[in-house]
Amino acid sequence: MPKRSSRKKTPKDINQLAAYIVEQTTTELKEPSKEKNPHAVALGRLGGLKGGKVRAERLTPEQRKEIATKAALARWK
């Protein structure tokens, strides 16, 4: 069974190889877009703003103590 590769194979013919090298060195790489969707950012910020407070309100005192103990142990380890 032949191996399949997503990589483009280099040509065997010297002229094709030269054209391939020129193409590889002269083409520009496309930068991925770093823009974020403003609607997704707003939704994430909404949940992030209330997340910690709501979680703390829902935890029992025993659960809060357990979390704090675990954090202290990790900090001072």
C-alpha positions as CSV (number, residue, x, y, z in Angstrom):
1,M,0.0,0.0,0.0
2,P,1.5,3.4,-1.0
3,K,2.2,6.0,1.7
4,R,0.0,9.0,1.5
5,S,1.3,12.4,2.4
6,S,-0.2,15.8,2.5
7,R,3.2,17.2,1.7
8,K,3.9,18.1,-1.9
9,K,6.6,15.9,-3.4
10,T,9.6,17.4,-4.9
11,P,9.9,16.8,-8.7
12,K,12.6,14.5,-10.1
13,D,13.1,16.5,-13.3
14,I,15.8,19.3,-12.9
15,N,13.7,21.9,-14.6
16,Q,10.6,21.1,-12.6
17,L,12.7,21.1,-9.5
18,A,14.0,24.6,-10.3
19,A,10.5,25.9,-10.9
20,Y,9.4,24.3,-7.6
21,I,12.2,25.9,-5.6
22,V,11.5,29.3,-7.1
23,E,7.8,28.9,-6.3
24,Q,8.5,27.9,-2.7
25,T,10.9,30.9,-2.2
26,T,8.8,33.6,-3.8
27,T,5.3,32.8,-2.6
28,E,4.2,34.6,0.6
29,L,2.6,32.8,3.5
30,K,-0.9,34.0,4.5
31,E,-1.1,35.2,8.1
32,P,-4.2,33.8,9.9
33,S,-6.7,36.4,10.9
34,K,-6.3,37.6,14.5
35,E,-9.6,39.4,14.7
36,K,-12.1,38.2,17.2
37,N,-15.9,38.0,16.7
38,P,-17.1,41.0,18.8
39,H,-20.4,39.2,19.7
40,A,-18.5,36.1,21.0
41,V,-16.2,38.4,23.0
42,A,-19.2,40.2,24.6
43,L,-20.9,36.9,25.5
44,G,-17.7,35.5,27.0
45,R,-17.2,38.7,29.0
46,L,-20.8,38.6,30.3
47,G,-20.3,35.1,31.7
48,G,-16.8,35.8,33.0
49,L,-18.0,38.9,35.0
50,K,-20.6,37.0,37.0
51,G,-19.0,33.5,37.0
52,G,-16.8,33.7,40.1
53,K,-19.4,35.5,42.3
54,V,-22.2,33.2,41.4
55,R,-20.0,30.1,41.9
56,A,-18.9,31.4,45.4
57,E,-22.5,32.0,46.4
58,R,-23.6,28.5,45.4
59,L,-20.8,26.7,47.2
60,T,-21.3,25.4,50.7
61,P,-18.8,26.5,53.4
62,E,-17.3,23.0,53.5
63,Q,-16.8,23.1,49.7
64,R,-15.1,26.5,49.9
65,K,-12.9,25.3,52.7
66,E,-11.9,22.2,50.7
67,I,-11.0,24.4,47.6
68,A,-9.0,26.9,49.8
69,T,-7.1,24.0,51.4
70,K,-6.2,22.5,48.1
71,A,-5.1,25.9,46.7
72,A,-2.9,26.6,49.8
73,L,-1.3,23.1,49.5
74,A,-0.6,23.7,45.8
75,R,0.8,27.2,46.6
76,W,3.2,26.1,49.4
77,K,4.2,22.7,47.9
